[in-house]
Amino acid sequence: MFPSCPLHRGTGRHPIRPKEFRFMSSAPSLRLHSLPLLGSGKVRDNYAVGEDRLLMVTSDRLSAFDVIMAEPIPDKGRVLNTLALFWFDKLKHVVPNHLTGEAPESVVQPDEIPLVQGRSMLVKRLKPILVEAVVRGYLVGSGYKEYLAEGSVSGIALPPGIAQAERLDAPIFTPAAKAELGQHDENISFDEMVARIGADLAEQIRATSLTLYREASEYAATRGIIIADTKFEFGLDEEGKLVLMDEILTPDSSRFWPVDQYRPGISPPSFDKQFVRDYLDTIKTWNRQAPPPPLPLAVIEATSNRYREAYERLTGQSL
């Protein structure tokens, strides 16, 4: 048991009409009263279920530049939760995951079922490993900035002349140390990861992460999506075995690009909160500190549609 562990740490095809959107904006956001709240992150609320399980509830909250926006994004929580469940099932042959297989609705009171339905998972409580396992198949974002400055990413030397968003010859593992809420994670070298958690565990996480990325990206390509980069989180069970946890391969933990719009040299459009970031970049008076400026309806709608499109492309199903 680990009772002291608090946390696991364009438009789409279905445009939302303003009236419908106002209703959907009021997505469940109240706290559960029947379970102890262990912690609340940017997106998820984590509740204790006895001493050995957690109930992870995924909200419609959205953060940008490490600030949580005031407005929820309709369907975002359901997309993240359902897509993570899809990937956990598809990749369960690679590494065990933290799912218990039990219905989340079975551990809450009847009046709370609408608050968890479709947006929660019941998981094993693990000892978290406080290093994020980041895999990059393409060079973009903070990795590209580091490459321009250093010629390397997380201590991995790369050849000169790589363009923004260019595909790498082989995916690279670039770990990051987890930061406190509201702070940026710190990119670290593999040697630093070894110093923090030990060589055997670090090697196992690197090999597992690269396998997960390769299998997921090969599948996603058949669905018209490039997984440019992603991050995984792992924990240890009571026997010290490595377990995949938190969420995986969603628009919040991965950079998804449409294959038909990909061009090296530019950052392609992504299936995530790009509309929100782009809008906030136009607000020159905002200092990227709370409180955030209000989001226009069109930005919220476009963001919601983009999340749902990613889900539908990858799974072949409607949400």
Solvent accessible surface area in square Angstrom, and as a share of the most:
residue,aa,sasa,rsa
1,M,124,0.55
2,F,47,0.20
3,P,77,0.48
4,S,106,0.68
5,C,11,0.06
6,P,72,0.45
7,L,31,0.15
8,H,3,0.01
9,R,83,0.30
10,G,54,0.52
11,T,91,0.53
12,G,11,0.11
13,R,142,0.52
14,H,88,0.39
15,P,66,0.41
16,I,6,0.03
17,R,150,0.55
18,P,69,0.43
19,K,159,0.67
20,E,86,0.38
21,F,12,0.05
22,R,158,0.58
23,F,160,0.66
24,M,43,0.19
25,S,28,0.18
26,S,86,0.56
27,A,20,0.15
28,P,50,0.32
29,S,91,0.59
30,L,142,0.71
31,R,116,0.42
32,L,12,0.06
33,H,128,0.57
34,S,40,0.26
35,L,28,0.14
36,P,85,0.54
37,L,75,0.37
38,L,59,0.29
39,G,15,0.14
40,S,39,0.25
41,G,21,0.21
42,K,57,0.24
43,V,17,0.10
44,R,30,0.11
45,D,12,0.06
46,N,4,0.02
47,Y,3,0.01
48,A,11,0.09
49,V,9,0.05
50,G,54,0.52
51,E,99,0.44
52,D,65,0.33
53,R,61,0.22
54,L,0,0.00
55,L,0,0.00
56,M,2,0.01
57,V,14,0.08
58,T,1,0.01
59,S,10,0.07
60,D,4,0.02
61,R,54,0.20
62,L,0,0.00
63,S,9,0.06
64,A,2,0.01
65,F,54,0.22
66,D,37,0.19
67,V,15,0.08
68,I,65,0.33
69,M,8,0.03
70,A,82,0.63
71,E,38,0.17
72,P,43,0.27
73,I,0,0.00
74,P,1,0.00
75,D,14,0.07
76,K,1,0.00
77,G,0,0.00
78,R,82,0.30
79,V,0,0.00
80,L,0,0.00
81,N,3,0.02
82,T,43,0.25
83,L,0,0.00
84,A,0,0.00
85,L,61,0.31
86,F,51,0.21
87,W,0,0.00
88,F,2,0.01
89,D,87,0.45
90,K,74,0.31
91,L,4,0.02
92,K,123,0.52
93,H,127,0.57
94,V,39,0.23
95,V,10,0.06
96,P,82,0.52
97,N,24,0.13
98,H,0,0.00
99,L,45,0.23
100,T,39,0.23
101,G,78,0.75
102,E,75,0.34
103,A,55,0.43
104,P,23,0.14
105,E,48,0.22
106,S,82,0.53
107,V,30,0.17
108,V,14,0.08
109,Q,86,0.38
110,P,104,0.65
111,D,94,0.49
112,E,2,0.01
113,I,53,0.27
114,P,83,0.52
115,L,34,0.17
116,V,1,0.00
117,Q,101,0.45
118,G,38,0.36
119,R,13,0.05
120,S,6,0.04
121,M,7,0.03
122,L,4,0.02
123,V,0,0.00
124,K,91,0.39
125,R,19,0.07
126,L,1,0.01
127,K,108,0.46
128,P,31,0.19
129,I,13,0.06
130,L,109,0.54
131,V,5,0.03
132,E,6,0.03
133,A,0,0.00
134,V,18,0.11
135,V,0,0.00
136,R,12,0.04
137,G,5,0.04
138,Y,22,0.08
139,L,0,0.00
140,V,3,0.01
141,G,24,0.23
142,S,62,0.40
143,G,0,0.00
144,Y,36,0.14
145,K,147,0.62
146,E,42,0.19
147,Y,15,0.06
148,L,114,0.57
149,A,79,0.62
150,E,125,0.56
151,G,31,0.30
152,S,21,0.13
153,V,0,0.00
154,S,8,0.05
155,G,64,0.61
156,I,59,0.30
157,A,86,0.67
158,L,27,0.13
159,P,75,0.47
160,P,127,0.80
161,G,74,0.72
162,I,20,0.10
163,A,36,0.28
164,Q,57,0.26
165,A,0,0.00
166,E,60,0.27
167,R,168,0.61
168,L,13,0.07
169,D,153,0.79
170,A,57,0.44
171,P,32,0.20
172,I,20,0.10
173,F,7,0.03
174,T,1,0.00
175,P,1,0.00
176,A,3,0.03
177,A,6,0.05
178,K,41,0.17
179,A,22,0.17
180,E,131,0.59
181,L,96,0.48
182,G,32,0.31
183,Q,116,0.51
184,H,146,0.65
185,D,56,0.29
186,E,101,0.45
187,N,59,0.30
188,I,10,0.05
189,S,38,0.24
190,F,34,0.14
191,D,112,0.58
192,E,66,0.30
193,M,1,0.00
194,V,42,0.24
195,A,83,0.65
196,R,117,0.43
197,I,44,0.22
198,G,31,0.30
199,A,54,0.42
200,D,126,0.65
201,L,33,0.17
202,A,0,0.00
203,E,81,0.36
204,Q,90,0.40
205,I,1,0.01
206,R,75,0.27
207,A,61,0.47
208,T,19,0.11
209,S,0,0.00
210,L,28,0.14
211,T,51,0.29
212,L,0,0.00
213,Y,8,0.03
214,R,107,0.39
215,E,63,0.28
216,A,0,0.00
217,S,24,0.16
218,E,119,0.53
219,Y,52,0.20
220,A,0,0.00
221,A,58,0.45
222,T,105,0.61
223,R,92,0.34
224,G,24,0.23
225,I,0,0.00
226,I,18,0.09
227,I,2,0.01
228,A,0,0.00
229,D,12,0.06
230,T,3,0.02
231,K,64,0.27
232,F,0,0.00
233,E,10,0.05
234,F,1,0.01
235,G,0,0.00
236,L,32,0.16
237,D,36,0.19
238,E,119,0.53
239,E,135,0.61
240,G,47,0.45
241,K,120,0.51
242,L,7,0.04
243,V,8,0.05
244,L,2,0.01
245,M,2,0.01
246,D,12,0.06
247,E,10,0.05
248,I,0,0.00
249,L,0,0.00
250,T,0,0.00
251,P,5,0.03
252,D,40,0.21
253,S,11,0.07
254,S,9,0.06
255,R,70,0.26
256,F,1,0.00
257,W,1,0.00
258,P,0,0.00
259,V,66,0.38
260,D,101,0.52
261,Q,81,0.36
262,Y,39,0.15
263,R,140,0.51
264,P,78,0.49
265,G,38,0.36
266,I,99,0.50
267,S,62,0.40
268,P,5,0.03
269,P,36,0.23
270,S,10,0.07
271,F,0,0.00
272,D,8,0.04
273,K,32,0.13
274,Q,54,0.24
275,F,61,0.25
276,V,0,0.00
277,R,82,0.30
278,D,74,0.38
279,Y,54,0.21
280,L,5,0.02
281,D,65,0.34
282,T,87,0.50
283,I,45,0.23
284,K,172,0.73
285,T,134,0.78
286,W,34,0.12
287,N,107,0.55
288,R,116,0.42
289,Q,109,0.48
290,A,79,0.61
291,P,113,0.71
292,P,23,0.15
293,P,21,0.13
294,P,100,0.63
295,L,12,0.06
296,P,51,0.32
297,L,70,0.35
298,A,73,0.56
299,V,22,0.13
300,I,7,0.04
301,E,35,0.16
302,A,12,0.09
303,T,0,0.00
304,S,0,0.00
305,N,0,0.00
306,R,10,0.04
307,Y,0,0.00
308,R,18,0.07
309,E,17,0.08
310,A,0,0.00
311,Y,11,0.04
312,E,15,0.07
313,R,55,0.20
314,L,0,0.00
315,T,19,0.11
316,G,48,0.47
317,Q,116,0.51
318,S,83,0.54
319,L,56,0.28
